[in-house]
Amino acid sequence: MNKRLTIAQANIIAANHIKENLPTYLLNDCFPEQKAFIEDPCRLKSILASRRSGKSYVSGIYLLLEALRNPGVSCLYLGLERKSVKRIMLKDVFNVLLAKFKIPHTFNKTDLIFTFPNKSEIYLMGLDNAEKEAAKIKGAKYKLAILDECADWTQDQRKIVYSDLKPAMIDLDGTIVLIGTPGDIISTSNPPLFYSVTNELETQEDWKLYKWNALNNPYMQIYWRKEIDRHAKLDPDWLNSPNYKQEFLGEWVLNNDRTVYKYTESKNSIQTLPTAKEYFYVLGMDLGWNDSTAFTLCAYSNFDPTLYIVKTFDSPKMLISDIGDKIKEWNKDYPITKYIIDGAVKQFVEQMKNTLQLPFVSAQKTEKAKFIRLMNSDLLSSKIKLLPGNEELISEWQSLVWDPKIAKPTELARCKNHLSDSTLYAWRFCKHYFAEEQPNQRNKELADYMFKTVMARAQRKKDEERDGAYLTTAELDFPE
């Protein structure tokens, strides 16, 4: 006679079965596209997918699988910032998976580290909000590293992936993964790594690309289809909008409207500084410590309506002596007439004036958005030209965007803008718009003729007064 199991006994048996076959259960929790991605042995992989397509969920499963299958290894999840990492991965992914499959673990709330009985660990980090955070990933070895929300990163992903992470994967033959929803295409001349990888343009390494959207997610496709139908019914043109293509289909969309500075290579580049009788050189400086101190040297003339950006430079942790050395270096070739400096820290600026004995002028920082618009007028009308060697400024201009969540024009906080600010400071003090046409040779000859005429007539008047004779012909203006 078969004895029927109690509910408690059945639960114990099921729990034991899950425990003994946990990798299988985790994989079975994936839909086909997710499962194919995880099982691909390629060591460099990427996912380009829409919102609500299960990107974060598959990241959590992948990290758990690698940690549980490989005793004593470290796995790494890198998001934009600690706050979003806790909200997305900790609350909505790991807490759900760990409870669902009853996975034993300990959790360090301070450092966001999961530790499992086999001594493997999963680290959760917010990396993009400060450059100094990248130093924390060095010196370790990893089995798996996942970079999430990659379209929104402002740090140099190539450096993080190829210089910081790739050497750390060698010992364990580890895998690096880039994940994100496509954003705006700001520049294709110097695109970030995620754009290159997900458009299969990357030439430095071989990457395997996986693409899907929420309609592939069996848990979301019904709701997603209803949402699409609702939007399309209200506005049929919405199906052609950037929002639909990015958020629902997972496609990159060209959008130049969000860039703060309207630089284009065809309008704003020049190979050499034109010959002029005299240039005035203005140096703009944006001070920083952990953030870079940025320098921009501009040149303008009284006879040319164009402003020329001659040199740019930026570096973190510069002392006053370092700043002085850079200014002296540039002054050797370009006699700087005006020094414009970010005067936010007045005490430091006064110390710089006293130490370097230079007449620094505080930068004009009011109505920033208004003056950016005016500067964009110069860019669009080709009245700003950049000499070769200013690629970092160009790259910053191409990636600096307005924050779409703030009604008042505000630069997105995560974007670098130090060189952009130092350039804006210098531009506001330049007077290229007062330039007049330089006299040509004919004008010079005419001016010489008029001068001689005036002087001759003056001399004739003296002669008339002296001799009492009155000469009347113009030919006598120039006696032999």
C-alpha beads as a LAMMPS data file, in Angstrom:
LAMMPS data file: protein, C-alpha beads

480 atoms
479 bonds

1 atom types
1 bond types

-500.0 500.0 xlo xhi
-500.0 500.0 ylo yhi
-500.0 500.0 zlo zhi

Masses

1 110.0

Atoms # bond

1 1 1 0.000 0.000 0.000
2 1 1 1.453 3.378 -1.090
3 1 1 1.694 5.943 1.643
4 1 1 0.671 9.409 0.539
5 1 1 3.148 12.240 1.208
6 1 1 2.175 15.144 3.354
7 1 1 2.471 18.649 1.949
8 1 1 5.464 19.278 4.187
9 1 1 7.210 16.121 2.965
10 1 1 6.506 17.004 -0.668
11 1 1 7.940 20.469 -0.125
12 1 1 11.098 19.012 1.386
13 1 1 11.562 16.634 -1.530
14 1 1 10.977 19.467 -4.032
15 1 1 13.400 21.749 -2.193
16 1 1 16.070 19.028 -2.186
17 1 1 15.536 18.404 -5.871
18 1 1 15.911 22.109 -6.619
19 1 1 19.047 22.252 -4.476
20 1 1 20.615 19.278 -6.244
21 1 1 19.668 20.574 -9.695
22 1 1 19.809 24.319 -9.118
23 1 1 21.676 25.235 -12.368
24 1 1 19.018 23.403 -14.389
25 1 1 16.207 25.173 -12.560
26 1 1 17.870 28.567 -13.069
27 1 1 18.321 27.947 -16.793
28 1 1 14.765 26.701 -17.139
29 1 1 13.599 30.010 -15.701
30 1 1 14.919 31.681 -18.888
31 1 1 13.108 32.051 -22.187
32 1 1 14.976 30.747 -25.282
33 1 1 16.858 33.958 -26.180
34 1 1 18.119 34.348 -22.616
35 1 1 19.162 30.712 -22.390
36 1 1 21.075 30.860 -25.696
37 1 1 22.913 33.942 -24.469
38 1 1 24.002 32.308 -21.192
39 1 1 25.109 29.039 -22.801
40 1 1 27.194 30.720 -25.493
41 1 1 30.873 30.033 -24.604
42 1 1 32.079 33.296 -26.193
43 1 1 34.126 35.365 -23.714
44 1 1 32.951 38.759 -24.991
45 1 1 29.178 39.099 -25.312
46 1 1 26.572 41.847 -25.493
47 1 1 22.807 42.256 -25.262
48 1 1 20.907 45.026 -27.038
49 1 1 17.292 44.885 -25.927
50 1 1 14.254 47.034 -25.212
51 1 1 12.826 47.930 -21.821
52 1 1 11.074 45.132 -19.912
53 1 1 12.842 42.480 -21.982
54 1 1 14.460 40.667 -19.060
55 1 1 17.996 42.074 -19.339
56 1 1 18.507 42.530 -15.608
57 1 1 16.817 39.242 -14.763
58 1 1 19.055 37.217 -17.089
59 1 1 22.058 39.101 -15.638
60 1 1 21.118 37.897 -12.156
61 1 1 20.653 34.291 -13.308
62 1 1 23.957 34.339 -15.198
63 1 1 25.855 35.718 -12.186
64 1 1 24.294 33.123 -9.852
65 1 1 25.078 30.254 -12.234
66 1 1 28.745 31.187 -12.530
67 1 1 29.087 31.727 -8.777
68 1 1 27.385 28.438 -7.850
69 1 1 29.067 26.291 -10.519
70 1 1 32.606 27.525 -9.760
71 1 1 33.743 27.408 -6.110
72 1 1 35.782 30.298 -4.803
73 1 1 35.321 32.672 -7.754
74 1 1 34.334 36.327 -7.898
75 1 1 31.646 37.706 -10.207
76 1 1 30.988 41.367 -10.822
77 1 1 27.920 43.431 -11.704
78 1 1 28.594 47.070 -12.688
79 1 1 25.717 49.538 -12.960
80 1 1 25.570 53.293 -13.316
81 1 1 25.463 54.216 -9.647
82 1 1 25.006 52.507 -6.299
83 1 1 21.437 53.786 -5.889
84 1 1 20.227 52.320 -9.189
85 1 1 22.114 49.078 -8.557
86 1 1 20.286 48.611 -5.268
87 1 1 16.927 49.451 -6.805
88 1 1 17.246 47.308 -9.929
89 1 1 19.493 44.363 -9.126
90 1 1 19.201 43.974 -5.379
91 1 1 15.481 44.571 -4.909
92 1 1 13.953 43.320 -8.161
93 1 1 16.371 40.585 -9.206
94 1 1 18.577 39.018 -6.534
95 1 1 16.088 39.180 -3.684
96 1 1 13.506 37.534 -5.967
97 1 1 15.812 34.796 -7.293
98 1 1 17.375 33.948 -3.928
99 1 1 13.950 33.603 -2.311
100 1 1 12.376 31.743 -5.239
101 1 1 15.085 29.057 -5.336
102 1 1 15.924 29.210 -1.614
103 1 1 19.629 29.725 -2.308
104 1 1 21.688 29.886 0.903
105 1 1 23.912 32.961 1.139
106 1 1 25.149 35.798 3.304
107 1 1 24.923 39.438 2.268
108 1 1 27.157 42.365 3.173
109 1 1 24.839 45.396 3.057
110 1 1 27.694 47.886 3.289
111 1 1 29.707 46.626 0.336
112 1 1 26.823 44.898 -1.541
113 1 1 28.536 41.494 -1.659
114 1 1 26.761 38.109 -1.786
115 1 1 28.755 35.171 -0.432
116 1 1 27.704 31.546 -1.000
117 1 1 28.583 28.308 0.833
118 1 1 31.139 27.377 -1.869
119 1 1 33.036 30.635 -1.072
120 1 1 32.109 32.295 -4.367
121 1 1 31.067 35.935 -4.279
122 1 1 29.020 38.358 -6.359
123 1 1 29.928 42.045 -6.118
124 1 1 27.382 44.755 -6.980
125 1 1 28.887 48.155 -7.791
126 1 1 27.846 51.537 -9.187
127 1 1 30.778 52.518 -11.362
128 1 1 29.819 55.336 -13.706
129 1 1 29.093 58.154 -11.249
130 1 1 32.780 58.766 -10.401
131 1 1 36.040 57.889 -12.133
132 1 1 37.671 56.886 -8.848
133 1 1 35.230 53.979 -8.519
134 1 1 36.945 52.212 -11.439
135 1 1 40.064 51.726 -9.306
136 1 1 38.102 49.367 -7.040
137 1 1 37.801 46.670 -9.715
138 1 1 41.556 46.391 -10.264
139 1 1 43.766 43.797 -8.618
140 1 1 41.177 40.998 -8.546
141 1 1 40.310 38.126 -10.882
142 1 1 36.781 37.491 -12.107
143 1 1 34.808 34.676 -13.671
144 1 1 32.089 36.975 -14.988
145 1 1 31.748 40.761 -15.268
146 1 1 28.500 42.356 -16.460
147 1 1 28.241 46.054 -17.339
148 1 1 24.590 47.130 -17.381
149 1 1 22.800 50.216 -18.784
150 1 1 25.789 50.702 -21.089
151 1 1 24.126 53.219 -23.423
152 1 1 23.986 55.699 -20.527
153 1 1 27.617 55.424 -19.416
154 1 1 29.839 58.503 -19.619
155 1 1 33.139 56.912 -18.601
156 1 1 35.443 55.406 -21.222
157 1 1 34.100 51.871 -21.597
158 1 1 37.053 50.828 -23.740
159 1 1 39.462 51.588 -20.919
160 1 1 37.302 49.800 -18.346
161 1 1 36.788 46.716 -20.533
162 1 1 40.122 46.362 -22.295
163 1 1 42.530 47.826 -19.721
164 1 1 40.857 47.180 -16.349
165 1 1 38.667 44.091 -16.788
166 1 1 40.131 41.992 -19.597
167 1 1 43.441 41.293 -17.776
168 1 1 41.393 40.363 -14.684
169 1 1 39.553 37.617 -16.625
170 1 1 42.657 35.709 -17.789
171 1 1 43.180 33.479 -14.720
172 1 1 39.629 32.073 -14.759
173 1 1 38.994 32.324 -18.509
174 1 1 36.253 34.757 -17.578
175 1 1 33.532 36.468 -19.585
176 1 1 32.748 40.162 -20.066
177 1 1 29.187 41.200 -20.953
178 1 1 27.813 44.569 -22.091
179 1 1 24.062 45.065 -21.657
180 1 1 21.755 47.965 -22.389
181 1 1 18.800 49.545 -24.116
182 1 1 19.832 51.637 -27.147
183 1 1 19.933 55.378 -26.679
184 1 1 20.418 58.357 -28.961
185 1 1 23.130 58.171 -31.596
186 1 1 25.102 61.306 -30.798
187 1 1 28.235 60.689 -32.869
188 1 1 29.363 57.892 -35.165
189 1 1 32.823 59.386 -35.753
190 1 1 34.060 58.401 -32.296
191 1 1 31.339 56.132 -30.867
192 1 1 31.476 54.567 -27.391
193 1 1 32.259 50.866 -27.100
194 1 1 28.657 49.745 -26.540
195 1 1 27.487 51.440 -29.733
196 1 1 30.333 49.872 -31.735
197 1 1 29.734 46.409 -30.292
198 1 1 25.951 46.411 -30.765
199 1 1 26.276 47.678 -34.336
200 1 1 29.012 45.114 -35.036
201 1 1 31.536 47.855 -35.827
202 1 1 34.107 47.000 -33.154
203 1 1 37.429 45.955 -34.662
204 1 1 39.605 45.619 -31.565
205 1 1 37.978 42.345 -30.389
206 1 1 35.387 39.811 -31.560
207 1 1 32.082 40.270 -29.742
208 1 1 28.954 38.101 -29.921
209 1 1 25.754 40.164 -30.125
210 1 1 22.310 39.101 -28.859
211 1 1 19.223 41.180 -29.644
212 1 1 15.616 40.877 -28.524
213 1 1 12.780 43.007 -27.193
214 1 1 9.921 42.727 -24.709
215 1 1 7.758 40.891 -27.246
216 1 1 10.173 37.944 -26.871
217 1 1 9.618 37.954 -23.118
218 1 1 6.702 35.548 -22.420
219 1 1 6.057 37.253 -19.088
220 1 1 5.641 40.681 -20.709
221 1 1 4.581 40.230 -24.331
222 1 1 0.818 40.451 -23.718
223 1 1 1.137 43.636 -21.652
224 1 1 3.695 45.091 -24.064
225 1 1 1.456 44.453 -27.079
226 1 1 -1.460 46.140 -25.333
227 1 1 0.711 49.157 -24.538
228 1 1 1.880 49.432 -28.157
229 1 1 -1.714 49.200 -29.432
230 1 1 -2.861 51.843 -26.953
231 1 1 -0.164 54.336 -28.059
232 1 1 -0.739 53.609 -31.763
233 1 1 -4.478 54.173 -31.410
234 1 1 -3.933 57.562 -29.807
235 1 1 -1.267 58.596 -32.328
236 1 1 -0.471 56.426 -35.389
237 1 1 2.704 58.473 -36.032
238 1 1 4.034 57.294 -32.672
239 1 1 5.152 54.064 -34.393
240 1 1 7.776 56.176 -36.200
241 1 1 8.911 58.004 -33.081
242 1 1 12.338 57.615 -31.439
243 1 1 10.590 56.559 -28.223
244 1 1 8.912 53.563 -29.888
245 1 1 12.043 52.487 -31.733
246 1 1 14.276 52.734 -28.673
247 1 1 12.082 51.666 -25.776
248 1 1 9.851 49.103 -27.500
249 1 1 11.909 47.739 -30.415
250 1 1 15.390 48.190 -28.980
251 1 1 16.855 50.166 -31.898
252 1 1 19.421 52.958 -31.975
253 1 1 17.999 56.319 -33.118
254 1 1 19.871 59.305 -34.523
255 1 1 19.070 62.350 -32.385
256 1 1 21.147 65.499 -32.713
257 1 1 18.696 67.643 -30.772
258 1 1 19.952 66.493 -27.388
259 1 1 23.589 67.462 -27.899
260 1 1 24.504 70.635 -26.013
261 1 1 27.121 71.900 -28.484
262 1 1 26.461 71.821 -32.242
263 1 1 29.909 70.918 -33.539
264 1 1 30.330 69.492 -37.032
265 1 1 33.684 68.605 -38.545
266 1 1 32.917 70.141 -41.940
267 1 1 32.058 73.537 -40.454
268 1 1 34.322 73.733 -37.429
269 1 1 37.707 72.266 -38.301
270 1 1 40.816 73.896 -39.773
271 1 1 44.354 72.649 -40.274
272 1 1 46.411 75.738 -39.435
273 1 1 45.932 79.127 -37.856
274 1 1 45.489 81.693 -40.674
275 1 1 48.168 84.329 -41.084
276 1 1 47.172 87.540 -39.371
277 1 1 48.966 90.693 -38.336
278 1 1 48.130 90.100 -34.690
279 1 1 46.246 87.547 -32.584
280 1 1 44.955 87.965 -29.070
281 1 1 45.185 84.773 -27.011
282 1 1 42.653 84.043 -24.256
283 1 1 43.050 81.141 -21.829
284 1 1 39.926 79.657 -20.204
285 1 1 40.288 77.377 -17.175
286 1 1 37.822 75.146 -15.320
287 1 1 39.285 74.050 -11.975
288 1 1 38.899 70.589 -10.476
289 1 1 40.631 68.027 -8.316
290 1 1 39.078 64.577 -8.655
291 1 1 37.427 66.019 -11.731
292 1 1 39.873 67.385 -14.250
293 1 1 41.275 70.876 -14.399
294 1 1 40.655 71.901 -18.008
295 1 1 42.467 74.463 -20.186
296 1 1 41.304 75.973 -23.476
297 1 1 43.455 78.439 -25.443
298 1 1 41.555 80.574 -27.969
299 1 1 42.827 83.070 -30.540
300 1 1 41.081 85.948 -32.296
301 1 1 42.072 88.924 -34.435
302 1 1 40.713 92.411 -35.086
303 1 1 40.537 91.505 -38.776
304 1 1 38.905 88.049 -38.686
305 1 1 35.389 87.269 -37.382
306 1 1 36.375 83.675 -36.576
307 1 1 37.422 82.383 -33.158
308 1 1 40.145 79.734 -33.261
309 1 1 40.485 77.040 -30.580
310 1 1 44.221 76.464 -30.587
311 1 1 44.914 74.032 -27.747
312 1 1 43.048 72.139 -25.026
313 1 1 44.262 70.068 -22.094
314 1 1 42.769 68.471 -18.983
315 1 1 44.122 66.475 -16.080
316 1 1 42.937 65.586 -12.545
317 1 1 44.722 66.397 -9.298
318 1 1 46.733 69.352 -10.618
319 1 1 48.521 71.443 -8.001
320 1 1 48.985 75.200 -8.361
321 1 1 52.558 74.583 -9.485
322 1 1 51.323 72.149 -12.166
323 1 1 48.854 74.740 -13.427
324 1 1 51.599 77.363 -13.504
325 1 1 53.913 75.056 -15.477
326 1 1 51.204 74.405 -18.096
327 1 1 50.542 78.141 -18.492
328 1 1 54.272 78.875 -18.867
329 1 1 54.582 76.127 -21.463
330 1 1 51.805 77.605 -23.582
331 1 1 52.990 81.184 -23.073
332 1 1 56.262 80.386 -24.816
333 1 1 54.492 79.979 -28.153
334 1 1 51.344 82.007 -27.573
335 1 1 51.528 85.320 -25.668
336 1 1 48.375 85.044 -23.559
337 1 1 46.641 88.383 -23.020
338 1 1 43.799 87.297 -20.746
339 1 1 43.382 84.492 -18.182
340 1 1 39.789 83.456 -17.435
341 1 1 39.291 81.132 -14.493
342 1 1 36.370 79.424 -12.787
343 1 1 36.088 81.513 -9.634
344 1 1 33.760 79.209 -7.698
345 1 1 36.393 78.637 -4.990
346 1 1 37.427 82.244 -4.397
347 1 1 40.064 81.474 -1.762
348 1 1 41.879 79.080 -4.115
349 1 1 41.759 81.582 -6.983
350 1 1 43.229 84.316 -4.782
351 1 1 46.001 81.937 -3.731
352 1 1 46.707 81.194 -7.401
353 1 1 46.887 84.916 -8.208
354 1 1 49.356 85.445 -5.396
355 1 1 51.479 82.372 -6.181
356 1 1 51.601 82.593 -9.971
357 1 1 51.479 86.402 -10.192
358 1 1 49.010 86.274 -13.073
359 1 1 45.994 88.595 -13.601
360 1 1 43.248 85.947 -13.436
361 1 1 39.731 87.144 -14.241
362 1 1 36.727 85.276 -12.822
363 1 1 34.699 83.503 -15.500
364 1 1 31.244 84.781 -16.341
365 1 1 28.926 81.896 -15.385
366 1 1 25.491 83.498 -15.382
367 1 1 22.825 82.471 -17.915
368 1 1 24.866 79.511 -19.059
369 1 1 22.222 77.997 -21.339
370 1 1 21.682 81.378 -23.043
371 1 1 25.374 81.771 -23.844
372 1 1 25.644 78.164 -25.014
373 1 1 22.933 79.014 -27.558
374 1 1 24.930 82.049 -28.687
375 1 1 28.094 79.980 -28.931
376 1 1 26.161 77.405 -30.973
377 1 1 25.298 80.203 -33.408
378 1 1 29.034 80.665 -33.941
379 1 1 29.506 76.922 -34.403
380 1 1 26.638 76.633 -36.884
381 1 1 27.838 79.668 -38.875
382 1 1 31.458 78.404 -38.989
383 1 1 32.720 81.245 -36.803
384 1 1 34.467 78.784 -34.483
385 1 1 37.281 76.641 -35.866
386 1 1 39.289 73.961 -34.049
387 1 1 42.897 73.226 -34.895
388 1 1 44.145 69.598 -34.903
389 1 1 44.915 68.128 -31.480
390 1 1 41.612 69.044 -29.822
391 1 1 39.987 65.627 -30.187
392 1 1 39.154 65.356 -26.474
393 1 1 37.071 68.525 -26.623
394 1 1 35.315 67.256 -29.756
395 1 1 34.583 63.932 -28.071
396 1 1 33.186 65.761 -25.038
397 1 1 30.976 67.960 -27.238
398 1 1 29.652 64.917 -29.078
399 1 1 28.680 63.113 -25.863
400 1 1 27.456 66.040 -23.736
401 1 1 23.651 66.082 -23.807
402 1 1 20.790 67.936 -22.150
403 1 1 19.024 66.132 -19.312
404 1 1 15.647 65.021 -20.752
405 1 1 14.106 64.841 -17.278
406 1 1 14.608 68.531 -16.465
407 1 1 12.489 71.173 -18.209
408 1 1 15.079 73.950 -17.823
409 1 1 18.081 73.339 -20.139
410 1 1 20.484 71.443 -17.899
411 1 1 23.464 69.333 -18.878
412 1 1 23.133 65.676 -17.932
413 1 1 25.025 65.377 -14.659
414 1 1 26.895 62.206 -15.603
415 1 1 28.405 63.736 -18.759
416 1 1 31.883 65.266 -18.703
417 1 1 31.869 68.988 -19.386
418 1 1 35.170 70.354 -18.046
419 1 1 36.745 71.177 -21.421
420 1 1 33.385 72.422 -22.649
421 1 1 33.165 74.818 -19.705
422 1 1 36.732 76.110 -20.057
423 1 1 36.016 76.739 -23.760
424 1 1 32.773 78.563 -22.967
425 1 1 34.587 80.746 -20.407
426 1 1 37.218 81.752 -22.968
427 1 1 34.667 82.279 -25.756
428 1 1 32.665 84.727 -23.614
429 1 1 35.744 86.976 -23.264
430 1 1 36.854 86.889 -26.905
431 1 1 35.959 89.826 -29.204
432 1 1 36.123 88.177 -32.617
433 1 1 32.627 89.488 -33.429
434 1 1 34.019 93.070 -33.463
435 1 1 36.438 92.207 -36.262
436 1 1 36.609 94.441 -39.329
437 1 1 37.943 93.536 -42.739
438 1 1 41.699 93.979 -42.875
439 1 1 42.687 96.744 -45.343
440 1 1 43.862 95.292 -48.650
441 1 1 46.718 96.652 -50.733
442 1 1 44.460 98.914 -52.814
443 1 1 43.001 100.438 -49.657
444 1 1 46.517 101.036 -48.374
445 1 1 47.517 102.810 -51.604
446 1 1 44.371 104.958 -51.447
447 1 1 45.108 105.853 -47.831
448 1 1 48.692 106.816 -48.778
449 1 1 47.402 108.992 -51.641
450 1 1 44.909 110.779 -49.399
451 1 1 47.586 111.358 -46.778
452 1 1 49.941 112.854 -49.344
453 1 1 47.111 115.029 -50.694
454 1 1 46.273 116.429 -47.286
455 1 1 49.924 117.110 -46.477
456 1 1 50.525 118.767 -49.883
457 1 1 47.497 121.012 -49.510
458 1 1 48.595 122.010 -46.058
459 1 1 51.990 122.936 -47.415
460 1 1 50.415 124.873 -50.303
461 1 1 48.335 126.909 -47.859
462 1 1 51.482 127.851 -45.971
463 1 1 53.151 128.890 -49.242
464 1 1 50.133 130.970 -50.249
465 1 1 50.115 132.765 -46.921
466 1 1 53.830 133.406 -47.201
467 1 1 53.939 134.553 -50.856
468 1 1 50.486 136.045 -51.202
469 1 1 49.941 133.892 -54.298
470 1 1 46.919 131.694 -54.592
471 1 1 47.329 128.447 -56.529
472 1 1 44.098 126.857 -57.626
473 1 1 44.831 123.750 -59.679
474 1 1 44.726 120.291 -58.189
475 1 1 47.805 119.384 -60.175
476 1 1 49.818 121.599 -57.873
477 1 1 49.053 119.291 -54.963
478 1 1 52.142 117.284 -55.899
479 1 1 54.850 119.676 -57.069
480 1 1 57.882 118.201 -58.818

Bonds

1 1 1 2
2 1 2 3
3 1 3 4
4 1 4 5
5 1 5 6
6 1 6 7
7 1 7 8
8 1 8 9
9 1 9 10
10 1 10 11
11 1 11 12
12 1 12 13
13 1 13 14
14 1 14 15
15 1 15 16
16 1 16 17
17 1 17 18
18 1 18 19
19 1 19 20
20 1 20 21
21 1 21 22
22 1 22 23
23 1 23 24
24 1 24 25
25 1 25 26
26 1 26 27
27 1 27 28
28 1 28 29
29 1 29 30
30 1 30 31
31 1 31 32
32 1 32 33
33 1 33 34
34 1 34 35
35 1 35 36
36 1 36 37
37 1 37 38
38 1 38 39
39 1 39 40
40 1 40 41
41 1 41 42
42 1 42 43
43 1 43 44
44 1 44 45
45 1 45 46
46 1 46 47
47 1 47 48
48 1 48 49
49 1 49 50
50 1 50 51
51 1 51 52
52 1 52 53
53 1 53 54
54 1 54 55
55 1 55 56
56 1 56 57
57 1 57 58
58 1 58 59
59 1 59 60
60 1 60 61
61 1 61 62
62 1 62 63
63 1 63 64
64 1 64 65
65 1 65 66
66 1 66 67
67 1 67 68
68 1 68 69
69 1 69 70
70 1 70 71
71 1 71 72
72 1 72 73
73 1 73 74
74 1 74 75
75 1 75 76
76 1 76 77
77 1 77 78
78 1 78 79
79 1 79 80
80 1 80 81
81 1 81 82
82 1 82 83
83 1 83 84
84 1 84 85
85 1 85 86
86 1 86 87
87 1 87 88
88 1 88 89
89 1 89 90
90 1 90 91
91 1 91 92
92 1 92 93
93 1 93 94
94 1 94 95
95 1 95 96
96 1 96 97
97 1 97 98
98 1 98 99
99 1 99 100
100 1 100 101
101 1 101 102
102 1 102 103
103 1 103 104
104 1 104 105
105 1 105 106
106 1 106 107
107 1 107 108
108 1 108 109
109 1 109 110
110 1 110 111
111 1 111 112
112 1 112 113
113 1 113 114
114 1 114 115
115 1 115 116
116 1 116 117
117 1 117 118
118 1 118 119
119 1 119 120
120 1 120 121
121 1 121 122
122 1 122 123
123 1 123 124
124 1 124 125
125 1 125 126
126 1 126 127
127 1 127 128
128 1 128 129
129 1 129 130
130 1 130 131
131 1 131 132
132 1 132 133
133 1 133 134
134 1 134 135
135 1 135 136
136 1 136 137
137 1 137 138
138 1 138 139
139 1 139 140
140 1 140 141
141 1 141 142
142 1 142 143
143 1 143 144
144 1 144 145
145 1 145 146
146 1 146 147
147 1 147 148
148 1 148 149
149 1 149 150
150 1 150 151
151 1 151 152
152 1 152 153
153 1 153 154
154 1 154 155
155 1 155 156
156 1 156 157
157 1 157 158
158 1 158 159
159 1 159 160
160 1 160 161
161 1 161 162
162 1 162 163
163 1 163 164
164 1 164 165
165 1 165 166
166 1 166 167
167 1 167 168
168 1 168 169
169 1 169 170
170 1 170 171
171 1 171 172
172 1 172 173
173 1 173 174
174 1 174 175
175 1 175 176
176 1 176 177
177 1 177 178
178 1 178 179
179 1 179 180
180 1 180 181
181 1 181 182
182 1 182 183
183 1 183 184
184 1 184 185
185 1 185 186
186 1 186 187
187 1 187 188
188 1 188 189
189 1 189 190
190 1 190 191
191 1 191 192
192 1 192 193
193 1 193 194
194 1 194 195
195 1 195 196
196 1 196 197
197 1 197 198
198 1 198 199
199 1 199 200
200 1 200 201
201 1 201 202
202 1 202 203
203 1 203 204
204 1 204 205
205 1 205 206
206 1 206 207
207 1 207 208
208 1 208 209
209 1 209 210
210 1 210 211
211 1 211 212
212 1 212 213
213 1 213 214
214 1 214 215
215 1 215 216
216 1 216 217
217 1 217 218
218 1 218 219
219 1 219 220
220 1 220 221
221 1 221 222
222 1 222 223
223 1 223 224
224 1 224 225
225 1 225 226
226 1 226 227
227 1 227 228
228 1 228 229
229 1 229 230
230 1 230 231
231 1 231 232
232 1 232 233
233 1 233 234
234 1 234 235
235 1 235 236
236 1 236 237
237 1 237 238
238 1 238 239
239 1 239 240
240 1 240 241
241 1 241 242
242 1 242 243
243 1 243 244
244 1 244 245
245 1 245 246
246 1 246 247
247 1 247 248
248 1 248 249
249 1 249 250
250 1 250 251
251 1 251 252
252 1 252 253
253 1 253 254
254 1 254 255
255 1 255 256
256 1 256 257
257 1 257 258
258 1 258 259
259 1 259 260
260 1 260 261
261 1 261 262
262 1 262 263
263 1 263 264
264 1 264 265
265 1 265 266
266 1 266 267
267 1 267 268
268 1 268 269
269 1 269 270
270 1 270 271
271 1 271 272
272 1 272 273
273 1 273 274
274 1 274 275
275 1 275 276
276 1 276 277
277 1 277 278
278 1 278 279
279 1 279 280
280 1 280 281
281 1 281 282
282 1 282 283
283 1 283 284
284 1 284 285
285 1 285 286
286 1 286 287
287 1 287 288
288 1 288 289
289 1 289 290
290 1 290 291
291 1 291 292
292 1 292 293
293 1 293 294
294 1 294 295
295 1 295 296
296 1 296 297
297 1 297 298
298 1 298 299
299 1 299 300
300 1 300 301
301 1 301 302
302 1 302 303
303 1 303 304
304 1 304 305
305 1 305 306
306 1 306 307
307 1 307 308
308 1 308 309
309 1 309 310
310 1 310 311
311 1 311 312
312 1 312 313
313 1 313 314
314 1 314 315
315 1 315 316
316 1 316 317
317 1 317 318
318 1 318 319
319 1 319 320
320 1 320 321
321 1 321 322
322 1 322 323
323 1 323 324
324 1 324 325
325 1 325 326
326 1 326 327
327 1 327 328
328 1 328 329
329 1 329 330
330 1 330 331
331 1 331 332
332 1 332 333
333 1 333 334
334 1 334 335
335 1 335 336
336 1 336 337
337 1 337 338
338 1 338 339
339 1 339 340
340 1 340 341
341 1 341 342
342 1 342 343
343 1 343 344
344 1 344 345
345 1 345 346
346 1 346 347
347 1 347 348
348 1 348 349
349 1 349 350
350 1 350 351
351 1 351 352
352 1 352 353
353 1 353 354
354 1 354 355
355 1 355 356
356 1 356 357
357 1 357 358
358 1 358 359
359 1 359 360
360 1 360 361
361 1 361 362
362 1 362 363
363 1 363 364
364 1 364 365
365 1 365 366
366 1 366 367
367 1 367 368
368 1 368 369
369 1 369 370
370 1 370 371
371 1 371 372
372 1 372 373
373 1 373 374
374 1 374 375
375 1 375 376
376 1 376 377
377 1 377 378
378 1 378 379
379 1 379 380
380 1 380 381
381 1 381 382
382 1 382 383
383 1 383 384
384 1 384 385
385 1 385 386
386 1 386 387
387 1 387 388
388 1 388 389
389 1 389 390
390 1 390 391
391 1 391 392
392 1 392 393
393 1 393 394
394 1 394 395
395 1 395 396
396 1 396 397
397 1 397 398
398 1 398 399
399 1 399 400
400 1 400 401
401 1 401 402
402 1 402 403
403 1 403 404
404 1 404 405
405 1 405 406
406 1 406 407
407 1 407 408
408 1 408 409
409 1 409 410
410 1 410 411
411 1 411 412
412 1 412 413
413 1 413 414
414 1 414 415
415 1 415 416
416 1 416 417
417 1 417 418
418 1 418 419
419 1 419 420
420 1 420 421
421 1 421 422
422 1 422 423
423 1 423 424
424 1 424 425
425 1 425 426
426 1 426 427
427 1 427 428
428 1 428 429
429 1 429 430
430 1 430 431
431 1 431 432
432 1 432 433
433 1 433 434
434 1 434 435
435 1 435 436
436 1 436 437
437 1 437 438
438 1 438 439
439 1 439 440
440 1 440 441
441 1 441 442
442 1 442 443
443 1 443 444
444 1 444 445
445 1 445 446
446 1 446 447
447 1 447 448
448 1 448 449
449 1 449 450
450 1 450 451
451 1 451 452
452 1 452 453
453 1 453 454
454 1 454 455
455 1 455 456
456 1 456 457
457 1 457 458
458 1 458 459
459 1 459 460
460 1 460 461
461 1 461 462
462 1 462 463
463 1 463 464
464 1 464 465
465 1 465 466
466 1 466 467
467 1 467 468
468 1 468 469
469 1 469 470
470 1 470 471
471 1 471 472
472 1 472 473
473 1 473 474
474 1 474 475
475 1 475 476
476 1 476 477
477 1 477 478
478 1 478 479
479 1 479 480
